[in-house]
Structures are given as C-alpha cells and as structure tokens.
Amino acid sequence: MESITVGLAERSYQIFFGAGTLEGIGIACASLSLGKQAAVVTNPLVGSLYFQPVQRALVEAGFQVHRIDIPDGEEYKNLDTLKLIYDRLIEEGLDRGAFIVALGGGVVGDVAGYAAASYLRGISFVQVPTTLLAQVDSSVGGKTGVNHEKGKNLIGAFYQPLMVMVDVATLSTLSDREYLCGLAEVIKYGVVLDRQLFDFLESHAERLLARDTECLLKVIRSCCSLKAGVVAQDERETGLRAVLNYGHTFGHAVESLTGYGRFKHGEAVAIGMVQAAKISEAMGYGQRGETERIVALVKSLGLPTELPEFRAEEYAEALMHDKKVKSGGINFVFNKGIGDFLIARVTDLSFLLKTCGIGG
Ligand SMILES: NC(=O)c1ccc[n+]([C@@H]2O[C@H](COP(=O)([O-])OP(=O)(O)OC[C@H]3O[C@@H](n4cnc5c(N)ncnc54)[C@H](O)[C@@H]3O)[C@@H](O)[C@H]2O)c1
C-alpha cells in the first residue's frame, strides 16, 4: 500500500492510500501499538455502507469491535454528540488501551477525534475518511473538535491520529454535491501551493468528474503531501497553516449571510476562491489570465463562482465576524498567480468589497 508520512517527530504517522484499502485496516492497526478494543465511530449512512468490511478486517486481525453511531450532519457536530460518544465508551468499559476509529466524513472525524483527545485524557485514534474533503483535508493534521451555538469549531484540540487510511473506493457512493465540495478544496491546494496540480486538474476535469480512480489517487496523494508538508512546518497554525484558509474569508461570509442552508461549505469556498483571485490580481499579484484560469477551473468542476446578492454593509459585517479577523484587519490569503501565496493583513474593507463588485 502506498503511503505518505506526516513528519511530526514522536507524533509522526502514515497516510495510506489506495482503492480497497479498507480491507487492510486490521493489519495496519495491528502494526501499531494499540490495545485490543476498537470503538468505530460512524453514522448510520456511512456505517450501512462501510462498517461491515472495517469490522471484518479488525476482527480478523484480533481486535474486539464496538460500533458507535452518531447522527449525520453538521448540526450534530456538538457537545451532545460528544457526550453520546463518551457515554458509550464508558458503558462498554473501554480503558486507556482502547482506540477510536473515525469512519466517515469530516464531521465524524472531527467529533470522534476530539472524543479520542479527551476520553481518559487521551486515547489513540485512527482516521478512515470517506468523503473527498476528509481524504484531502480534514483527516490529516490533527484539528479535532465540535461547534458551539456561538460559532463553528469553538471547542477542540490539536490531536494527531496514529494513522490515516484513505480508500478512494468509498468515494463511489458519495453524492455528487458532496463530491464537488471536496473538489473545491482540491482546487485550493493547486491555486496556492502547487501549479503542477492546478495544471493537472485543468487537463483532467472530465476524468475527475467521472471519479476516475487513477486520477483521484494522484490528486489525493498530491493534496495529502501538501497538507502533510504544511502541518509538519506549522502544526498549530501560528503562520503557514493559515494558507489552507484560502478562499475561506469570503466563503465564511457567504455561508453566514445565507444562514448555512443554501451553500455547502465547499461551494462557499469555491465562490470565496474566485473573490480571492480577483482581489489578488487587483493587488498586482500573478500574471494576466491567471484569474480567468482559476474561474474557469472552478466552473468546469461544477462549482459556483458568483457571490449571492447582499448589501455591502452586510458583507462588511459578515467579513468582520470571521475568526481570522484580528485587531486592525483581516488576515487575508492572496494567491500569487497560480501555485504560490502570500498572507497579509488587509485593513481596507472597501477595497475588498469594490474589487468583488459588491455595492456597485
Ligand atoms: N479538521 C480539519 O482540519 C477540517 C478541515 C476541513 C473541514 N473540517 C470539517 O469537516 C466537516 C465537513 O466534512 P465533510 O464535508 O466530509 O462533511 P460530512 O462529514 O458531513 O459528510 C457529508 C455527507 O456525506 C456522507 N458520507 C460520508 N462518506 C460517504 C460515502 N463514502 N458515501 C456516501 N455518503 C457519505 C455523510 O454521511 C454526510 O451526510 C465540517 O464540520 C468542517 O468543519 C475539518
């Protein structure tokens, strides 16, 4: 099985990839120093599709498996769901030697990861991401946590998994909309970190839309290597890791203005990346034609590019409420053309709004 290392000294771990890798999860877990009790956290939908093969592989490798289902959806990424997991872990009598397997998308990964970080002051956990977003982004890097009614991801911890097992075959059952949301995050890596990846996405758009296994493996490998590199340099987001927020400033504003119902996160990020590209060009970064290429790629991968209509004051307020706002301005991620970036403080909100055609 192919793998990439996330280099974090004594907390380093491997990301394994392939098609059909779920079958190997038992052997892979057996190669780590883990206890015999495995709690597989999943949701009813993902569990109905993939719990059985995971259970079989773990049992064959000598583990005892406990299944914990959490409700499906971002609205359940909260403290109630976390309590549900703790309750089950306690009921099943799982001790510090037990480990958690997070089987699902980013929601399952974030909540189960935080349960692992906090149960008995921390037990081991393994990520088995089943959405494209989780395979290229959320399962790697150790950000775990839940939302609070006052905001997203307000409660959590940096807590690295012992292993990430990516099985691209699981993407075959993902809805089109969720799949495209994952592609938005893939585009992000290309725009700010890897020109070759961007070129590849441009020339393989159709195959990607058809979920071609070989193409997906190449893309996931590239994204995970990029993320591993970023995390190894800046695990706790004190600097470089913020590059992964590219497109998120306007993306979050769009999500909050539309009440988190109309656009999925990846769609909002796609719109946000288009705005970031326009702003970067207006700042003089990059070369002629690069913004057009970014917009064209976003469109060709079936994602939205247009900001929803709201007044300039509404956008201004939404932008200022973002987590990345520090006193005196917004920490903005610019693309320097394609494949490079710059993070800088922006204090002139009206420049951002005007460049994006907001408020005339
Ligand atoms: N930890 C991080 O670094 C990080 C990074 C980015 C995003 N996130 C978080 O990730 C979450 C979003 O994750 P997501 O986009 O994976 O959403 P998600 O976990 O809600 O999954 C989307 C939907 O797809 C379903 N699903 C999952 N795998 C499937 C499969 N193989 N086949 C069919 N259906 C499947 C899920 O049940 C769900 O209904 C957000 O909470 C976000 O904050 C975390």
The ligand as a MOL file (V3000), in Angstrom:
LIG
                    3D

  0  0  0     0  0            999 V3000
M  V30 BEGIN CTAB
M  V30 COUNTS 44 48 0 0 0
M  V30 BEGIN ATOM
M  V30 1 N -10.2370 19.0130 10.9510 0
M  V30 2 C -9.9510 19.7340 9.8950 0
M  V30 3 O -8.7920 20.0710 9.6210 0
M  V30 4 C -11.0660 20.1280 8.9840 0
M  V30 5 C -10.7750 20.6760 7.7130 0
M  V30 6 C -11.8410 20.9630 6.8680 0
M  V30 7 C -13.1460 20.7170 7.2880 0
M  V30 8 N -13.3880 20.1870 8.5170 0 CHG=1
M  V30 9 C -14.7370 19.8980 8.9810 0
M  V30 10 O -15.2530 18.8510 8.1620 0
M  V30 11 C -16.6730 18.9120 8.1850 0
M  V30 12 C -17.1830 18.6780 6.7930 0
M  V30 13 O -16.8050 17.3960 6.3820 0
M  V30 14 P -17.4600 16.6830 5.1120 0
M  V30 15 O -17.5110 17.6430 4.0030 0
M  V30 16 O -16.7650 15.4030 4.9540 0 CHG=-1
M  V30 17 O -18.9770 16.5030 5.5600 0
M  V30 18 P -19.7480 15.3450 6.3580 0
M  V30 19 O -18.8800 14.6460 7.2840 0
M  V30 20 O -20.9910 15.9700 6.8880 0
M  V30 21 O -20.1440 14.3390 5.1870 0
M  V30 22 C -21.0160 14.7860 4.1730 0
M  V30 23 C -22.1330 13.7750 3.9320 0
M  V30 24 O -21.6200 12.6710 3.2050 0
M  V30 25 C -21.9920 11.4580 3.8510 0
M  V30 26 N -20.9300 10.4960 3.5270 0
M  V30 27 C -19.6870 10.4170 4.0400 0
M  V30 28 N -18.9760 9.4990 3.3820 0
M  V30 29 C -19.7930 8.9490 2.4540 0
M  V30 30 C -19.6250 7.9450 1.4700 0
M  V30 31 N -18.4560 7.3630 1.2630 0
M  V30 32 N -20.7000 7.6100 0.6960 0
M  V30 33 C -21.8870 8.2450 0.8660 0
M  V30 34 N -22.0860 9.2260 1.7570 0
M  V30 35 C -21.0530 9.5630 2.5420 0
M  V30 36 C -22.1040 11.8160 5.2940 0
M  V30 37 O -22.8960 10.8880 5.9970 0
M  V30 38 C -22.7440 13.1990 5.1950 0
M  V30 39 O -24.1380 13.0870 5.0230 0
M  V30 40 C -17.0290 20.2660 8.7700 0
M  V30 41 O -17.5240 20.0800 10.0720 0
M  V30 42 C -15.7190 21.0160 8.8180 0
M  V30 43 O -15.6330 21.9270 9.8850 0
M  V30 44 C -12.3700 19.8930 9.3660 0
M  V30 END ATOM
M  V30 BEGIN BOND
M  V30 1 1 1 2
M  V30 2 2 2 3
M  V30 3 1 2 4
M  V30 4 1 4 5
M  V30 5 2 4 44
M  V30 6 2 5 6
M  V30 7 1 6 7
M  V30 8 2 7 8
M  V30 9 1 8 9
M  V30 10 1 8 44
M  V30 11 1 9 10
M  V30 12 1 9 42
M  V30 13 1 10 11
M  V30 14 1 11 12
M  V30 15 1 11 40
M  V30 16 1 12 13
M  V30 17 1 13 14
M  V30 18 2 14 15
M  V30 19 1 14 16
M  V30 20 1 14 17
M  V30 21 1 17 18
M  V30 22 2 18 19
M  V30 23 1 18 20
M  V30 24 1 18 21
M  V30 25 1 21 22
M  V30 26 1 22 23
M  V30 27 1 23 24
M  V30 28 1 23 38
M  V30 29 1 24 25
M  V30 30 1 25 26
M  V30 31 1 25 36
M  V30 32 1 26 27
M  V30 33 1 26 35
M  V30 34 2 27 28
M  V30 35 1 28 29
M  V30 36 1 29 30
M  V30 37 2 29 35
M  V30 38 1 30 31
M  V30 39 2 30 32
M  V30 40 1 32 33
M  V30 41 2 33 34
M  V30 42 1 34 35
M  V30 43 1 36 37
M  V30 44 1 36 38
M  V30 45 1 38 39
M  V30 46 1 40 41
M  V30 47 1 40 42
M  V30 48 1 42 43
M  V30 END BOND
M  V30 END CTAB
M  END
